[in-house]
């Protein structure tokens, strides 16, 4: 739900269902894609952002929010 709210605010296509979200998160995790370092970590049926990338993702998110506010002014 939170992801779709963010996508809607940014005029992006919404995630259609839980399986689609699972596929996206799986693609970002080492378990599915064979990448050397995970962006997200799987914990049971949930995913969380790897600590190493939290500051970078926060910075990117703030950039998106600033750009969105500039457009709405």
C-alpha positions in Angstrom: 0.0 0.0 0.0 2.8 2.4 0.9 4.6 1.8 -2.3 1.4 2.4 -4.4 0.8 5.6 -2.4 4.3 6.8 -3.3 3.9 5.8 -6.9 0.5 7.5 -7.2 1.9 10.7 -5.8 4.7 10.6 -8.4 2.3 9.8 -11.3 3.9 6.4 -11.8 2.3 3.0 -12.7 1.0 1.2 -9.6 2.0 -2.2 -8.5 -0.9 -4.5 -9.5 -0.7 -7.1 -6.7 1.3 -8.8 -4.0 2.9 -11.2 -6.4 4.2 -8.2 -8.5 5.7 -6.6 -5.4 7.2 -10.0 -4.4 8.8 -10.2 -7.9 10.2 -6.7 -7.6 11.6 -7.3 -4.1 13.0 -10.7 -5.1 14.8 -9.1 -8.1 16.5 -6.8 -5.6 17.6 -9.5 -3.3 20.7 -11.7 -3.7 18.5 -14.8 -3.2 16.9 -14.4 -6.6 19.1 -12.4 -8.8 22.6 -13.7 -8.0 23.9 -10.2 -7.3 26.9 -9.8 -5.0 25.2 -7.6 -2.5 21.5 -7.3 -1.6 19.7 -4.0 -1.7 16.9 -5.6 0.3 17.0 -8.5 2.8 14.3 -11.1 3.0 13.0 -11.9 6.5 10.3 -14.6 6.2 7.6 -13.1 4.0 8.8 -9.6 4.4 11.6 -7.5 3.0 13.7 -4.7 4.5 16.2 -2.3 3.0 19.8 -3.2 3.7 21.3 -0.8 6.3 24.2 0.1 4.1 21.8 1.6 1.5 19.4 3.4 3.8 21.2 6.8 3.7 21.5 6.7 -0.1 17.8 5.7 -0.6 16.8 8.5 1.9 18.8 11.0 -0.1 17.2 9.9 -3.4 13.7 10.0 -1.8 14.3 13.6 -0.6 15.4 14.6 -4.1 12.2 13.2 -5.5 10.1 15.0 -2.9 12.0 18.3 -3.5 11.5 18.0 -7.3 7.8 17.2 -6.8 7.3 20.2 -4.5 9.1 22.4 -7.0 6.7 21.3 -9.8 3.6 21.8 -7.7 4.6 25.4 -6.8 
